[in-house]
């Protein structure tokens, strides 16, 4: 009787584990689909942002009316909503300062 109960518990444990594996495989497939959808959305947003960036720079002019070179300038947005066009070398140094501030806060 004890051996029968032991075999029954073992069989139940195996059935439960098989069910868990099946559920996890279903969840994995669902997460793969969600990841794929998110990746597609991210790529679409990147493309839209890139198009917007090019559109903005195509309309910008300096003080003499010449087009602003997107290779030399970047668009910088502050947390308060203000937008600036700044030289790339200043943006890189500002990013380094922001990274140092974030590391200090951690």
N, C-alpha and C positions, 0 to 999 in steps of 0.2 A: 504494500500500500504506500509506504514511504517513497519507494522508487517510482511508482506511478505518479504520485504528487510532484516529485522532483522533475520527472519528464514533462509533466503538464506545465509546470512553472517555466521550464526551459523553453517549451514550445510557445507559450504565451509571450515570453520575453523576446523570442525570435520574431514572432508575428508583430509585436509592438515596434521592434527595431526596423523591420521591413516597412511598416507603415510610416515611421519617422523618415526613413530614407526616401520613400516616395514623396512625402510632403516636402522634404528639403529639395528634392529634384524639381518639383513644381515651382517652389519658391525661387530656386536658382534661375529657371527659365524666365520667370516673371521679372526677376531683377535684371537679367540680360536684356530683355526687351525694353525695360525702363531705361537702362543705361544707354542702349542704342538710340532711343528717342531723345534722351537728354543730350547725347553727343550731336545728333542732328540739329537740335534746337540751338545748341551752343555755336555750331558752325554757321547756322543761319544768322544768329545775332552778331557774330564776328563779321560776317559778310556785310550786314546792314551797317554796322559801325564803321567798317572800312569804307563803304560807299559814302556814308555821311562825312567821314573825315576828308575824303577826296573832294566832295562837294563843297565843304566849308573852305578848304584851301584853294579851290578853283575860284572862289568869290572874293577871297581876301586880297587886299592891296596894301602896300606900305605907304609911307608919307608922300612918296613921289609918284604913286599910282601904279607901281610895278607889282606884279604878282608875288605873293609871299612863297618862298621855297619850302615845301614840306620836308625836304631833307635837312633843313637847318633849324626848323621850328617845330614845336609840338603844341598841342592843345592841352591846357592844364585846367582842371576843374577843382575848385575848392569845396570843402564840405558845406559851406554856406550858399552854394549854388552859383558863385561867380566863376566866369570862364576867362582865361587869359591865353594869349599866344606868347610863348616864351622860347628863347633859344634852347636847343637840345642840351648843350653843355650845362646850362643852369638847371634843367629838369633832372639830369642825372645826379648832380650834386644834391639837389633837393630830395631825390629819392633815397640817396645814401643817408641823409639826415633823418628822414622818416623811418628808415629801417633801423637806425641806431636807437631812435626813440622807442620803437616797438620792442626792441630787444631789452631795453632798460626796464620797460613796463612788465615784461615777463619775469 
